[in-house]
């Protein structure tokens, strides 16, 4: 009895001390905690992290050693941020070395540190590592989730120094995920183009080879765009060559290895085996720290398979021999087994049956050897399990003996705890009073916070209601004007045209006069313009078929009437949205296209509408003369009205001049937030009705 009381007292004292320490640690800002650790130590750990990342691509073993050293130093200094970053670097490099399962385990161990620190930059590293590792394992949905988390974090914290660069990385990772397995090559192309635009804006030239390579792979996967089924290959080869040129300028051998390998595979698919051999041979000649023996074996096998298919048996036998020698040197039995099987098929095709039988025999021996090794490994695993079970049995017996001894000790210590009962009672009262006071304070702070949030949401809802009312009023007025133009003035012009036709029948001589013909032409042109204006004022197509079809028709009509080539890109699964919201977006596009026609002097433009579970993104770009951002306030009320509409919809409006010429306008709207505010508005209406 007394032992239990004493143990309970000890637990309460430890809880009290630990609780005060946690409260104190949370009250200290992260920067002050870093100073408390020692600025020199943290600077050294950060330098170690940067050096490890530089070595991770070409010298991964050295990089992993530095990452482990950084983890040990961070733990010794209680520097959790450094520990988390080094853990993520170790996980990334482990996956890169061909062991993504172990990398996932290391990656998961860093999550608790990210949760404790709550730093956006650390979460960005965490999401990026998770996307890379799960993509290696083939878990596409999980990899996509982490990539979209990166993108959402960039939009949530745009004030971060590297927010835009990180969003470019996120778009690149999305492109990789949709490219693999030919999941959605056209969507992958769209994301790679976005990443490339961000890299160009920020001067991130070192990313060009990998983005061009991703675009090329996506076009190769989309190789079904014409009847010959070669258009994707041609576009892919052009982009691979562009990536190769930039990689050579940057002296990036790792990127060159990837480009050479992919060019070899594409030329093999095109049955241009000499070209494939040229690029695969260039890849195999790269240093060993860039391309390991597995990559070289794969290149030799691809070259040999191509020449075998082209019935160039001598070259095929040469490259199979090179691959076999390399597999024997590194004891890669599974690869050697595959090579021996290919050599058997080759020599059988050549009619050299004796050599074919020798390779078949080698293949059978290797297969038996691999099976024997698997059996030995399985036997060893069973033996380990048996020994583990024996040890567990011995441990259970020891635990039973130890339990008996502890029971005797508890009986002896029953009366010792009576002296601490009074102290325990006082400490318990103090803890209860302290906890209740803290709970009341937190509850009051939470209530104040909730009231502030409710007030902010009400103000946002009020702005949206005002905008909705304004849009409905504008659309009613547009519809009224459209009906008056169509039913009134256009009808009058038709009647006048009929009178002219009657005059022509009565007085045929008028038909030959130039003035008469000019009057008829002017009358027809005026009627067409009024009819087009009436149709723009009454977008019936929007009400019946939705925003996507309305914008398709609008862009095609504008292209036909003005000569401005407008490309419209929109995902097929765009759902129907509230009519007021679709009208608002439709008018935004009209206003932006009108600005391009009036001011940009452009020959082409792009209207793009993207949608996923979090954001609706509208992009309007042109190749015109650009815009002076400092004078956009004085350029008229059009952009001001657009910006106020977007802000009222809780969105983000951004306009900027493109480096390559022209202007780009971005609109992003958080649909879940907008829908929650609109649902609150509907509840308020129902409560008052």
BELNORLIN-V972514 format. One line per field, one symbol per residue. burial: I if it has 24 or more other ideal C-beta (glycine too) atoms within 12 Angstrom, else O. Layout:
burial->???
This chain:
burial->OOOOIIOOIOOIOOOOOOOOOOOOOOOOOOOOIIOOIOOOIIOOIIOIIOOIIOOIIIOIOOIIOIIIIIIOIIOOIOIIIIIIIIIIIIIIIIIIIOOIOOIIOIIOOIIOIIOOIOIIIIIIIIIIIIIIIIIIOOOIOIIIIIIIIIIIIIIOOOOOOIIIIIIIIIIIIIIIIIIIOOIIIIIIIIIIIIIIIIIOOOOIOOIIIIIIIIIIIIIIIIIOOOOOOOOIIIIIIOIIIIIIOIIOOOOIIIIIIIIIIIIIIIIIIIOIIOIIIOIIIIIIOIOOOIIIIOIIIIIIIIIIIIIIOIOIIOIIIOIIIIIIOIIOOOOIIOIIIIIIIIIIIIIOOOOOOOIIOOIIOIIOOIOOOOOOOOOOOOOOOOOOOOOOOOOOOOOOOOOOOOOOOOOOOOOOOOOOOOOIOOOIOOIOOOIOOOOOOOOOOOOOOOOOOOOOOOOOIOOIIOIIIOIIOOIOOOIOOIIOOIOOIIOOOIOOIOOOIOOIOOOOOOOOOOOOOOOOOOOIOOIOOOIOOIOOOIIIIIIOOIOOOIIIIIIIIIIOOIOOOOOIOIIIIIOOOIOOIIOIIIIIIIIIIIIIIIIIOOIIOIOOIIIIIIIIOIIIIIIIIIIIOIIOOOOIOOOOOIIOIIIOIIOIIIIIIIIIIIOOOIIIIIIIIIIOIIIOIIOIIOOOOOOOO
